[in-house]
Amino acid sequence: MTAILGTPTATFPPWLAKKFPDIIQERDGIQRTIGTRRQACFSSPNYRKAVIKIVTAMAKHFGNHPVVIGWQIDNEIGHEGSDIDHSQTSLKAFRIWLKNKYKTIQNLNETWGNIFWGMIFNSFEEIPIPGRHVASNFHPSLIQDFYRFHSDTIIDFVKLQAQILRKFSVGRPLTTNLYPSPFLPIIDMAELATYLDYISWDNYPTWGEQETPFPHPFISAMQQYNRGLKNLPFTVMEQISGFQGHDLLGYLPAPGQTKLWMKHSIAHGSNAIYFFRYRTARFGQEQLCYGILDHDKKRQNVITNFKKESKKLKNTRRILQKNYFQLRLLSYTT
């Protein structure tokens, strides 16, 4: 058995938040709390210091273990609204980012066209965070730069961990599992991909209270997007294995549908697929994420079918590889 280790930076323990309150995100005046996940402020120096410590410790301890074949940085980074932060820590970092970009407040005013609606700023300290709590939309240039700031901040957060892992776990490939849909407006995924060795994403055609799965063309678009980030085969780091949800359950995949989604990923260029989960969680926030094994760990039809399909794929592996090579050869010679 081999393992891809994930860095545990998508959440933090209560004691850390108590010691450093500035590490907590805020959204439209509401502070995220302990008990959920992805509540960390990516701009917080204290959180970055804590991340450096734990990732360094993990990399030193496990980095050269023969079982460890790679690393997953964070988990679905930016998902569940965590790609936007309205905290004071974020605001302070945003103003510094703007100052580095525009140099002077006069240049920012002219570039944004702040004469409109009387939005001339006298200093960077006057610039607010664009929230949803106003009667009219914020200036589009302000919103765009706010998004770009968060993209740069999150990418730098991934880069920070990548540098540590490459130093202490030499030769192990790095990725971060992108979430569906990966083409959302905040993070520049193409820029993020430059710091990764390969692309991986989490394929959930249905989730929670959905009554029907996403249509196949939409799933295909997501698969192709991920392949296109490096123009190389990609990994499905989490492939749905059954009923899935956190607090609500809707659509139950029909017999053979999970197999269909698996083959759909392969057809679009996936060279590795990991199913989530192996065993259904017996406690915590993901008890409703059904796995290949149920809560009682008894072997049911699901695991039997998975073994059958795995065997079939092994038997067709040589054929698939041969045809892929011939297709590439044809493209080079025509």
Secondary structure as the mmCIF struct_conf table of DSSP 4:
data_model
#
loop_
_struct_conf.conf_type_id
_struct_conf.id
_struct_conf.beg_label_comp_id
_struct_conf.beg_label_asym_id
_struct_conf.beg_label_seq_id
_struct_conf.end_label_comp_id
_struct_conf.end_label_asym_id
_struct_conf.end_label_seq_id
STRN STRN1 ALA A 3 GLY A 6
BEND BEND1 PRO A 8 PRO A 8
TURN_TY1_P TURN_TY1_P1 THR A 9 ALA A 10
BEND BEND2 THR A 11 THR A 11
HELX_RH_AL_P HELX_RH_AL_P1 PRO A 14 LYS A 19
HELX_RH_3T_P HELX_RH_3T_P1 PRO A 21 ILE A 23
STRN STRN2 ILE A 24 ILE A 24
STRN STRN3 GLU A 26 ARG A 27
TURN_TY1_P TURN_TY1_P2 ASP A 28 GLY A 29
STRN STRN4 ILE A 30 GLN A 31
TURN_TY1_P TURN_TY1_P3 ILE A 34 GLY A 35
BEND BEND3 THR A 36 ARG A 37
STRN STRN5 ALA A 40 ALA A 40
TURN_TY1_P TURN_TY1_P4 PHE A 42 SER A 43
HELX_RH_AL_P HELX_RH_AL_P2 PRO A 45 PHE A 62
TURN_TY1_P TURN_TY1_P5 GLY A 63 ASN A 64
TURN_TY1_P TURN_TY1_P6 PRO A 66 VAL A 67
STRN STRN6 VAL A 68 GLN A 72
BEND BEND4 ASP A 74 GLU A 76
TURN_TY1_P TURN_TY1_P7 ILE A 77 ASP A 83
BEND BEND5 SER A 87 SER A 87
HELX_RH_AL_P HELX_RH_AL_P3 GLN A 88 TYR A 102
BEND BEND6 LYS A 103 THR A 104
HELX_RH_AL_P HELX_RH_AL_P4 ILE A 105 TRP A 112
TURN_TY1_P TURN_TY1_P8 GLY A 113 ILE A 115
HELX_RH_3T_P HELX_RH_3T_P2 PHE A 116 GLY A 118
BEND BEND7 ASN A 122 SER A 123
HELX_RH_3T_P HELX_RH_3T_P3 PHE A 124 GLU A 126
BEND BEND8 ARG A 132 ARG A 132
BEND BEND9 VAL A 134 SER A 136
HELX_LH_PP_P HELX_LH_PP_P1 ASN A 137 HIS A 139
HELX_RH_AL_P HELX_RH_AL_P5 PRO A 140 PHE A 168
BEND BEND10 SER A 169 SER A 169
TURN_TY1_P TURN_TY1_P9 VAL A 170 GLY A 171
STRN STRN7 LEU A 174 THR A 175
STRN STRN8 ASN A 177 LEU A 178
HELX_LH_PP_P HELX_LH_PP_P2 TYR A 179 TYR A 179
BEND BEND11 PRO A 180 PRO A 182
BEND BEND12 PRO A 185 ILE A 187
HELX_RH_AL_P HELX_RH_AL_P6 MET A 189 ALA A 193
TURN_TY1_P TURN_TY1_P10 THR A 194 TYR A 195
BEND BEND13 ASP A 197 TYR A 198
STRN STRN9 SER A 200 ASN A 203
BEND BEND14 PRO A 205 THR A 206
TURN_TY1_P TURN_TY1_P11 GLY A 208 GLU A 209
BEND BEND15 GLU A 211 THR A 212
HELX_LH_PP_P HELX_LH_PP_P3 PRO A 213 PRO A 215
HELX_RH_AL_P HELX_RH_AL_P7 HIS A 216 LYS A 230
TURN_TY1_P TURN_TY1_P12 ASN A 231 ASN A 231
BEND BEND16 LEU A 232 LEU A 232
STRN STRN10 PHE A 234 ILE A 240
BEND BEND17 GLY A 242 GLY A 242
BEND BEND18 HIS A 246 ASP A 247
HELX_LH_PP_P HELX_LH_PP_P4 TYR A 251 ALA A 254
TURN_TY1_P TURN_TY1_P13 PRO A 255 GLY A 256
HELX_RH_AL_P HELX_RH_AL_P8 GLN A 257 ALA A 267
TURN_TY1_P TURN_TY1_P14 HIS A 268 GLY A 269
STRN STRN11 SER A 270 PHE A 276
BEND BEND19 TYR A 278 TYR A 278
STRN STRN12 ARG A 279 ARG A 279
BEND BEND20 ARG A 282 GLY A 284
TURN_TY1_P TURN_TY1_P15 GLN A 285 LEU A 288
BEND BEND21 ILE A 292 ILE A 292
STRN STRN13 LEU A 293 LEU A 293
TURN_TY1_P TURN_TY1_P16 HIS A 295 ASP A 296
HELX_RH_AL_P HELX_RH_AL_P9 ASN A 301 THR A 333
#
